[in-house]
Amino acid sequence: MSDLSSKFIEKIKSSYAPTGSYIYLGAGILDGQVYSEAEVNLSLKMMNRHGLVAGATGTGKTRTLQLLAEQLSDAGVPVFMLDVKGDLSGLNQPGAVNPKIEERAQQLNKAFSPTGFPVEIYSLSGKMGAQMRATVLEFGPTLLSKILDLNDTQSGVLAVIFKYADDNKLPIIDLNDLKKLISYLSEDPGAAEIKSSYGSISAATSGTMLRKIVALEQQGLSGMFGEKSFDIEDLFERVDGKGTISLLNIADVQNQPVLYSTFLLSLLAELFNTMPEVGDLDKPKLVFFFDEAHLLFKNSSKAFLEQIETIIRLIRSKGIGVFFCTQAPSDVPESVLGQLGNRVQHALRAFTPNDVDALKKTVNTYPKSDFYEIDKILTSLGTGQALVTVLNEKGIPTEVSATMLTPPRAVMGPLTTADFDQLVHASPMYSKYKETVDPESAYEILTKRINDQTAAAEQQKQEIEAQKQAEEENKPKPGEKSLVEKVMGATITRQIGKEIVRGIFGMLTGKKPRSKTGGGLFGF
């Protein structure tokens, strides 16, 4: 063994030697040689400092997530993962030994022990697992604007609608509630109501928002909004001392990346808003894996990015660790990347100018190494190998190590259809979230309000019509004298009128009027 090899082994051993519980990642590689004694470990205590798993397609990122999830489960730490292709359900069953696994086990000098883990499978459509829902109110205007692809003006209007709903005690549970609110505040009597306090909503803006909501419904995804909304406490389940691995299966909606990535962020936001402060623990309460993370940040608004940054910066004090998985570190904004202390970087390819630029940026994020030229090692790593640097228990970055990663112990692929269906339908979570609950919310409240307003307007209209009809009935017909005319035309009325006129005339002339009989008025 050369002096360089000895120095490398000692450096790795001292750098990756946590005193508490840890995850075994693998063993260091130098000049193509795997040194099993140079163990690369990740302290459980530091997993709430978040992390990044990156690398080109086909380099083994998903299997790295799997081995992390397995060992976290062994340590009693629950895990939440996005299953993009539906091939992580095999975590539920023990894997099988094959020549490649045996070879790797020998290189690492570790016995391979096939093991299955407790798994819960969820789905946004409800077709590939237990239905996972959130209310529209829980999503909030910022995340919902991201899903609906609204521009700044439309996003502002949506925020106003949420404010109006909150001020007027109108719960927005599902998309029907939201559509009713938009219609009411842009066309119905609510338009005048909202104008004075919040500003008016143009027909063009409301029409665009309604069309985008309908488009989302037509994709069969309206079921993800509503009640029962997902209870985040269900993410903290354990079975026989092992942490449950909760998988969000998006195999049937993987062409809707903005939708599922934003839904994940909504869960993370709810964890952030509801979990108590716990400070630094010996191990995290939950680790949240964000696969295909570049989709979360693509074309995101400033408000959206600020929300992510705030959550990632502060959620570690809630005992929650977050790991992003993507192709290159440059996919993650610098404000977020700077908070990811644990790095597992698989091979990068430099086939295009953009690839070369991404490689340079990645190299600059690593500490200087006495053993590697970072740019060369990153392009020469094989499948199942990665360049690792993590935080030690003092929060100091460890020595950079090219690492042969340990293989997962569960099935590295999907369950059979029969086993998958059995796992899903036997789950208590499937029964818990199967049925939709429809409480009284904005739709019902506004429908009743509109009906009451319509009924009141109809009653007022009928009263006006009745009054007009009564007036018409009291009008004289053509050629017919009115009541006054009839009274004035009567004989006695005319006689009385004449006597009154004579009396008045006599008063004016000083003469006393006389009747034809010589008597006074009325013959007296």
C-alpha positions in Angstrom: 0.0 0.0 0.0 1.4 3.4 -1.0 1.9 6.3 1.3 -0.9 8.1 -0.7 -3.3 5.3 -0.1 -2.5 5.1 3.6 -3.0 8.9 3.9 -6.2 8.6 2.0 -7.6 5.9 4.2 -6.7 7.7 7.4 -8.1 10.9 6.1 -11.4 9.3 5.2 -11.7 7.3 8.4 -11.1 10.4 10.6 -13.4 12.6 8.5 -16.3 10.2 8.4 -16.3 8.9 12.0 -19.6 10.0 13.7 -20.0 9.1 17.4 -23.7 8.6 17.2 -26.0 6.7 14.8 -25.2 7.0 11.1 -26.0 5.8 7.6 -23.3 3.7 5.9 -23.0 5.1 2.4 -20.0 3.0 1.2 -16.2 3.0 0.9 -13.7 5.4 -0.5 -12.2 4.9 -4.0 -8.7 6.1 -5.0 -7.2 5.5 -8.4 -9.9 2.9 -9.2 -9.3 0.9 -6.0 -12.0 0.5 -3.4 -10.7 0.6 0.2 -13.3 -1.0 2.4 -11.7 0.3 5.6 -12.2 3.9 4.4 -15.9 3.9 5.3 -18.0 6.9 4.3 -20.8 7.5 6.8 -23.5 10.1 7.2 -24.4 11.1 10.8 -28.1 10.9 11.4 -27.8 13.9 13.7 -26.8 16.0 10.6 -29.5 14.8 8.3 -31.7 17.8 9.2 -29.0 19.9 7.5 -30.6 18.8 4.2 -28.8 17.4 1.2 -28.5 16.9 -2.5 -28.3 13.8 -4.6 -27.4 14.7 -8.2 -26.1 13.1 -11.4 -26.8 12.4 -15.0 -29.6 10.0 -16.0 -28.7 6.4 -15.4 -25.9 6.9 -12.9 -27.8 5.4 -9.9 -29.5 8.4 -8.2 -32.8 6.5 -7.5 -30.9 3.6 -5.9 -29.0 6.1 -3.7 -32.3 7.4 -2.5 -33.4 3.8 -1.9 -30.4 2.9 0.3 -30.8 6.1 2.3 -34.5 5.4 2.8 -33.8 1.8 3.9 -31.2 2.7 6.5 -33.4 5.6 7.8 -36.3 3.1 8.2 -34.0 0.8 10.1 -33.1 3.6 12.4 -36.9 4.3 13.1 -37.0 7.4 11.0 -40.0 7.7 8.7 -39.4 8.7 5.1 -41.5 10.4 2.4 -40.4 9.9 -1.2 -41.7 10.7 -4.7 -41.9 7.6 -6.9 -41.8 9.0 -10.4 -41.8 5.7 -12.4 -43.6 3.5 -9.9 -40.4 1.4 -9.4 -39.8 2.0 -5.7 -42.7 -0.2 -4.4 -40.1 -3.0 -4.3 -38.9 -1.5 -1.0 -41.6 -3.6 0.6 -39.9 -6.9 -0.3 -36.4 -8.3 0.3 -34.1 -8.2 -2.6 -32.3 -11.1 -4.2 -28.6 -11.8 -4.4 -27.0 -11.7 -7.8 -23.4 -11.7 -9.1 -23.2 -7.9 -9.2 -24.4 -7.5 -5.7 -22.1 -10.2 -4.5 -19.1 -8.5 -6.1 -20.0 -5.2 -4.6 -20.5 -6.7 -1.1 -17.0 -8.3 -1.4 -15.5 -4.9 -2.4 -17.1 -3.2 0.6 -16.4 -6.2 2.9 -20.0 -6.1 4.0 -22.4 -9.0 4.1 -25.5 -8.5 2.0 -28.7 -9.1 4.0 -31.9 -8.9 1.9 -34.6 -7.0 3.8 -38.1 -5.6 3.2 -39.5 -2.4 4.7 -42.9 -1.1 5.7 -44.3 0.9 2.8 -47.4 3.1 2.2 -48.3 4.0 -1.3 -50.2 7.2 -2.1 -51.5 8.7 -5.3 -52.8 12.1 -6.5 -55.4 10.5 -8.8 -56.4 7.8 -6.3 -55.7 5.2 -9.0 -52.2 4.1 -7.9 -52.5 4.2 -4.2 -54.4 5.8 -1.3 -55.8 9.2 -2.3 -53.7 12.1 -1.2 -55.6 15.3 -1.0 -55.3 18.9 0.2 -57.9 21.6 0.3 -57.5 24.6 -2.0 -57.2 26.7 1.1 -54.2 24.6 2.4 -52.5 25.1 -1.0 -52.9 28.9 -0.8 -52.7 31.4 -3.7 -48.9 31.2 -4.3 -48.8 27.4 -4.9 -52.1 27.3 -6.7 -50.9 30.0 -9.1 -47.9 27.8 -9.9 -50.1 24.8 -10.7 -52.5 26.9 -12.9 -49.6 28.7 -14.6 -51.0 32.1 -13.8 -49.2 35.3 -14.7 -48.4 38.0 -12.1 -51.7 39.8 -12.6 -53.8 36.7 -12.4 -51.8 35.6 -9.3 -52.6 38.9 -7.7 -56.3 38.5 -8.4 -56.2 35.0 -6.9 -54.6 36.3 -3.8 -57.4 38.9 -3.5 -60.0 36.2 -3.9 -58.4 34.2 -1.1 -58.4 37.3 1.1 -62.0 38.0 0.4 -62.9 34.4 1.2 -61.0 34.6 4.5 -62.6 37.9 5.5 -66.1 36.6 4.7 -65.7 33.1 6.3 -66.0 31.3 3.0 -64.0 28.0 3.2 -62.4 27.1 -0.2 -62.2 23.3 0.0 -62.3 22.1 -3.6 -62.2 23.5 -7.2 -66.0 23.9 -7.2 -65.6 26.4 -4.4 -62.9 28.3 -6.2 -64.9 28.4 -9.5 -68.0 29.6 -7.7 -66.0 32.4 -5.9 -64.5 33.6 -9.2 -67.8 33.7 -10.9 -69.6 35.4 -8.0 -67.0 38.1 -7.6 -66.7 38.9 -11.3 -70.2 38.6 -12.6 -72.8 38.1 -9.9 -73.8 40.7 -7.2 -70.4 40.0 -5.5 -68.7 42.1 -8.3 -70.0 45.3 -6.8 -69.3 44.1 -3.3 -65.6 43.3 -3.9 -65.0 46.4 -6.0 -65.2 48.9 -3.1 -62.8 47.0 -0.8 -60.6 44.9 -3.0 -60.9 46.2 -6.5 -62.8 44.8 -9.5 -62.0 41.6 -11.4 -62.1 41.9 -15.2 -64.0 39.4 -17.2 -60.8 38.5 -19.2 -58.9 37.6 -16.0 -61.7 35.6 -14.4 -62.4 33.8 -17.7 -58.7 32.8 -18.1 -58.6 31.5 -14.5 -61.8 29.5 -14.9 -60.5 27.9 -18.1 -57.3 26.8 -16.5 -59.2 25.3 -13.6 -61.4 23.4 -16.0 -58.4 22.1 -17.9 -57.0 20.7 -14.6 -60.3 19.0 -14.0 -60.3 17.5 -17.4 -57.0 15.8 -16.7 -58.7 13.8 -13.9 -56.9 15.5 -11.1 -59.7 17.5 -9.4 -59.8 14.7 -6.7 -56.5 15.9 -5.2 -58.4 19.0 -3.9 -60.9 18.4 -1.2 -61.7 16.6 2.0 -60.5 14.4 3.6 -57.3 16.3 3.3 -54.1 14.4 4.0 -53.2 14.3 7.7 -49.4 14.9 7.9 -49.3 12.9 11.1 -49.7 9.8 8.9 -46.2 10.4 7.6 -44.8 9.6 11.0 -46.0 6.0 11.2 -43.7 3.2 12.4 -44.1 -0.6 12.1 -42.2 -3.0 14.4 -39.8 -0.1 15.2 -39.0 0.7 11.6 -40.0 4.0 10.1 -42.6 3.7 7.4 -41.5 4.7 3.9 -44.4 6.6 2.3 -44.3 6.7 -1.5 -46.2 9.2 -3.6 -46.7 7.2 -6.8 -47.0 9.6 -9.8 -46.6 7.0 -12.6 -50.0 8.0 -14.0 -49.4 11.8 -13.8 -45.7 12.0 -14.5 -46.5 14.3 -17.5 -47.7 16.9 -15.0 -44.5 17.8 -13.2 -45.6 21.2 -12.0 -48.6 19.6 -10.3 -46.9 16.9 -8.3 -43.8 19.0 -7.5 -46.0 21.8 -6.2 -48.1 19.3 -4.2 -44.9 18.1 -2.5 -44.0 21.6 -1.6 -47.5 22.1 -0.1 -46.9 19.1 2.2 -43.6 20.5 3.2 -45.2 23.9 3.9 -47.8 22.2 6.1 -45.1 20.4 8.0 -43.3 23.7 8.5 -46.4 25.5 9.7 -47.7 22.8 12.1 -44.7 20.9 13.5 -43.3 22.2 16.8 -39.8 23.5 17.3 -37.5 20.7 18.6 -34.0 22.0 17.8 -31.2 19.6 17.1 -32.0 15.9 17.7 -30.0 12.7 17.7 -31.9 11.7 14.5 -34.5 13.5 12.4 -38.2 13.0 12.9 -38.8 12.7 9.2 -36.7 12.9 6.0 -38.4 14.3 2.9 -37.0 13.4 -0.6 -37.7 15.7 -3.5 -37.0 13.7 -6.6 -36.9 15.6 -10.0 -36.3 18.8 -8.0 -35.5 20.8 -11.1 -39.2 20.7 -12.0 -40.0 22.5 -8.8 -37.8 25.5 -9.6 -38.4 25.8 -13.3 -40.2 29.0 -14.4 -41.0 29.8 -10.7 -42.1 33.2 -9.6 -40.1 35.2 -7.1 -42.7 34.7 -4.4 -42.7 31.0 -5.0 -38.9 30.8 -4.7 -38.9 32.9 -1.6 -41.4 30.5 0.0 -39.2 27.5 -0.8 -36.1 29.3 0.6 -37.8 30.2 3.8 -39.1 26.7 4.4 -35.7 25.0 3.7 -33.9 27.5 5.9 -36.2 27.1 9.0 -37.7 23.6 8.8 -34.5 21.9 10.1 -35.4 23.2 13.6 -38.6 21.2 13.3 -36.6 18.0 13.0 -37.3 17.6 9.3 -34.5 16.9 6.8 -35.0 17.6 3.1 -33.0 16.0 0.2 -33.3 17.3 -3.3 -32.6 14.9 -6.2 -31.8 16.3 -9.6 -29.4 16.0 -12.5 -27.0 18.9 -11.7 -26.6 21.2 -8.7 -27.1 24.2 -11.0 -30.8 23.1 -11.3 -31.2 24.3 -7.7 -31.2 28.1 -7.0 -28.1 29.2 -5.1 -30.2 30.5 -2.2 -31.4 26.9 -1.7 -28.3 25.1 -2.7 -26.3 26.9 -0.1 -28.4 25.3 2.6 -27.8 21.7 1.5 -24.9 20.5 3.6 -24.8 16.9 2.6 -23.8 16.1 -1.1 -23.9 12.8 -3.0 -22.9 13.7 -6.6 -23.1 10.9 -9.2 -21.3 11.2 -12.6 -21.9 14.2 -14.8 -21.5 14.2 -18.6 -19.9 16.9 -20.6 -21.3 16.3 -24.1 -22.6 19.9 -24.8 -21.5 23.4 -23.9 -24.3 23.5 -21.3 -23.0 20.3 -19.8 -19.5 21.8 -19.6 -20.8 24.9 -17.9 -22.8 22.8 -15.4 -19.7 20.8 -14.7 -17.6 23.9 -13.9 -20.3 25.2 -11.6 -20.5 21.9 -9.8 -16.7 21.7 -9.3 -16.7 25.1 -7.7 -19.1 24.0 -5.0 -16.7 21.3 -3.7 -13.9 21.8 -1.2 -10.4 21.4 -2.5 -9.1 17.8 -2.4 -5.6 16.4 -2.0 -6.6 13.2 -3.8 -8.7 14.2 -6.8 -9.1 16.6 -9.6 -12.7 17.2 -9.1 -13.6 17.8 -12.7 -12.0 14.6 -13.9 -13.4 12.4 -11.2 -16.9 13.7 -11.8 -16.9 12.6 -15.4 -15.3 9.2 -14.7 -17.5 7.8 -12.0 -19.3 4.6 -12.8 -22.9 3.6 -12.0 -23.4 3.2 -8.3 -20.4 5.5 -7.5 -20.6 9.1 -6.3 -18.4 11.9 -5.0 -19.5 12.5 -1.4 -19.0 15.3 1.1 -21.3 15.7 4.1 -21.3 17.6 7.4 -19.6 16.0 10.4 -21.2 16.3 13.9 -19.5 19.7 14.3 -21.1 21.0 11.1 -17.8 21.0 9.2 -17.7 19.6 5.6 -15.9 16.2 5.4 -13.1 15.3 3.1 -14.3 14.8 -0.5 -14.4 11.1 -1.3 -15.2 9.2 -4.4 -17.3 6.4 -3.0 -18.5 2.9 -4.0 -22.0 3.0 -2.7 -23.5 0.1 -0.8 -26.4 -1.7 -2.7 -30.0 -1.5 -1.5 -31.3 -4.5 0.4 -34.8 -4.5 -0.9 -36.1 -5.2 -4.4 -34.7 -2.7 -6.8 -37.8 -2.3 -9.0 -41.6 -2.4 -8.8 -43.7 -5.1 -7.2 -45.7 -7.4 -9.3 -49.2 -6.1 -10.1 -50.8 -8.6 -7.7 -48.5 -7.8 -4.9 -48.9 -4.0 -5.6 -52.7 -4.2 -5.5 -52.6 -6.3 -2.3 -50.3 -3.8 -0.6 -52.4 -0.9 -1.6 -55.9 -2.3 -0.7 -54.8 -3.8 2.5 -53.5 -0.5 3.8 -55.6 1.3 6.4 -54.7 4.6 4.7 -56.4 3.4 1.5 -59.7 3.0 3.5 -59.2 6.2 5.4 -58.9 8.4 2.4 -61.0 6.5 -0.1 -64.3 8.4 0.4 -64.7 12.1 -0.4 -66.3 14.4 2.2 -68.3 17.4 1.0 -68.7 19.8 3.9 -70.6 23.1 3.6 -68.1 25.5 2.0 -67.9 28.5 -0.3 -69.9 26.8 -3.1 -72.9 26.0 -0.9 -72.8 29.3 1.0 -72.6 31.4 -2.2 -75.3 29.3 -3.9 -77.7 29.9 -1.0 -76.8 33.6 -1.0 -77.4 33.9 -4.7 -80.7 32.0 -4.5 -81.8 34.2 -1.6 -80.9 37.3 -3.5 -82.7 36.0 -6.6 -85.8 35.2 -4.6 -85.8 38.6 -2.9 -85.4 40.3 -6.3 -88.2 38.2 -7.7 -90.5 39.0 -4.8 -89.7 42.7 -5.2 -90.5 42.5 -8.9 -93.8 40.8 -8.2 -94.8 43.4 -5.6 -94.0 46.2 -8.2 -96.0 44.4 -10.8 -98.9 44.0 -8.4 -98.9 47.7 -7.5 -98.8 48.6 -11.2 -101.7 46.3 -11.9 -103.8 47.8 -9.0 -103.2 51.3 -10.4 -104.2 50.1 -13.8 -107.4 48.6 -12.5 -108.3 52.0 -10.7 -107.8 54.0 -13.9 -111.2 54.9 -15.7 -111.8 53.3 -19.0 -112.0 55.5 -22.1 -115.3 57.4 -22.1 -116.1 56.6 -18.5 -116.2 59.4 -15.9 -114.0 59.2 -12.9 -115.4 58.9 -9.4 -114.8 62.6 -8.8 -116.5 63.5 -12.0 -119.5 61.3 -11.1 -119.7 63.0 -7.7 -119.5 66.5 -9.1 -122.1 65.7 -11.8 -124.7 64.6 -9.3 -128.0 66.8 -9.1 -127.7 67.5 -5.4 -124.0 68.3 -5.8 -124.8 70.8 -8.5 -127.5 72.5 -6.4 -125.2 72.8 -3.4 -122.6 74.3 -5.6 -125.0 76.9 -6.9 -126.1 77.9 -3.4 -122.5 78.2 -2.3 -121.7 80.4 -5.3 -124.7 82.7 -4.6 -123.7 83.0 -0.9 -120.2 83.9 -1.8 -121.5 86.4 -4.4 -123.9 88.0 -1.8 -121.1 88.4 0.7 -119.1 90.2 -2.0 -122.0 92.6 -2.9 -123.5 93.0 0.5 -126.7 91.5 -0.6 -128.4 88.6 1.0 -129.2 85.8 -1.4 -132.8 84.8 -1.6 -134.4 81.6 -2.6 -137.2 81.2 -5.1 -139.6 80.6 -2.2 -138.5 83.8 -0.4 -136.7 81.7 2.3 -133.0 81.4 3.0 -130.7 78.7 1.9 -132.5 75.3 1.6 -135.8 77.1 1.8 -135.5 78.3 5.4 
